[in-house]
Amino acid sequence: MLTQRAAVGIDDLSIAASLMSGAWRTEAPHVGATPAAIEWWYALTHPDPLGDHLRLWFDGSEPVAWSWHEPPELESHVWTGDAARDQAVFAAIIDAAIDEAAGGELGAFAADGDGASIKVLRERTFVAAGRRLSQWQHRLGGALPSAPLPSGYRIRGLAGPEEFDARVALHRAAFATSRLTSEKYRRLLSVPHYRLEDDLVIEAPDGSLAAFALSWYDPDGLVGELEPVGTHPHHQRRGLSRAVVTAAVERLHDRGARVVQVYSDMAEGAAEALYAAVGFERHATHRRYAVGSSDAAGTPRP
């Protein structure tokens, strides 16, 4: 019997991560998320308890899925090893979220090639609504073009939590609508896959922070992810994003990642061009579907 419960604490992140790791190890065709996803979202939703958003789903005593509900958006990952069973679990997750939405808007993404998930959504009157995302992947052994830094700039990991204020200021400069705070960022210290040395930044000649690529590695799934990536407006058009992304990919492959992935909004031409130029290939496109009183664009996270 399928049951669910709210996440109780950080240990439940490991249960959710193990589901993603298993899917990556077997190269499941539609796996989209790595542990970076829910750990980053957990930071962004500070001071909410983890259980306000993350639910674990069980078939008997076996964990088979997680869902993350941050209204109006729903994210989920299902991994049972059986496609028909996966579809039934996904349908149950969607039905529960529809009940919670009580006629209000609910948005969820599905990969364009994932016919089973799209069928579940369309049967429940979801329609394509707004954003489309590219899932870019760089495979071990793939080409990484040269990406030299301008004179005086250098790439390094964060020195410690004492740099979080500067790191947050850099993020907010790169993303003008961001609501990231130092308090939210400090929550990263509590999650299993965050490492200061993988929080790559480019230091400008004057010692300020100019660009960043937060990289994550899942040693169980042998997968890395970049989330997020950005450059301060005062330092754009100098090749900094290309340099820090290239450095992050190299480091993740050196640590054992068979694949490194990153997402970009298909409406953001500069990001799409960057990942293609660095050697990523578009693995899949993910379309947002919505039901209820739909905001056509969806709500980006801060």
Salt bridges, closest charged atoms under 4 A:
ASP12 OD2 - ARG5 NH1 2.75
GLU39 OE2 - HIS193 ND1 2.69
ASP48 OD2 - HIS53 NE2 2.79
ASP59 OD2 - ARG85 NH2 3.00
GLU62 OE1 - ARG85 NH2 2.84
GLU70 OE1 - ARG301 NE 3.29
GLU73 OE2 - ARG288 NH2 2.76
GLU75 OE2 - ARG301 NH1 3.49
ASP95 OD1 - ARG124 NE 2.55
GLU100 OE2 - ARG55 NH2 2.15
GLU100 OE1 - HIS69 ND1 3.22
GLU105 OE2 - ARG288 NH2 2.56
ASP112 OD2 - ARG132 NH2 2.69
ASP112 OD1 - ARG287 NE 3.62
GLU123 OE2 - LYS119 NZ 2.50
GLU123 OE1 - ARG124 NH1 3.63
GLU163 OE2 - ARG156 NH2 2.72
ASP165 OD1 - ARG186 NH2 3.61
GLU197 OE2 - ARG195 NE 3.46
ASP198 OD2 - ARG195 NE 3.11
ASP198 OD1 - ARG251 NH2 2.87
ASP198 OD2 - ARG255 NH1 2.42
ASP199 OD1 - ARG167 NE 3.03
GLU203 OE1 - ARG154 NH2 3.20
GLU203 OE1 - ARG156 NE 2.74
ASP218 OD1 - HIS193 NE2 3.87
ASP265 OD2 - ARG131 NE 3.09
GLU272 OE1 - ARG282 NH2 2.74
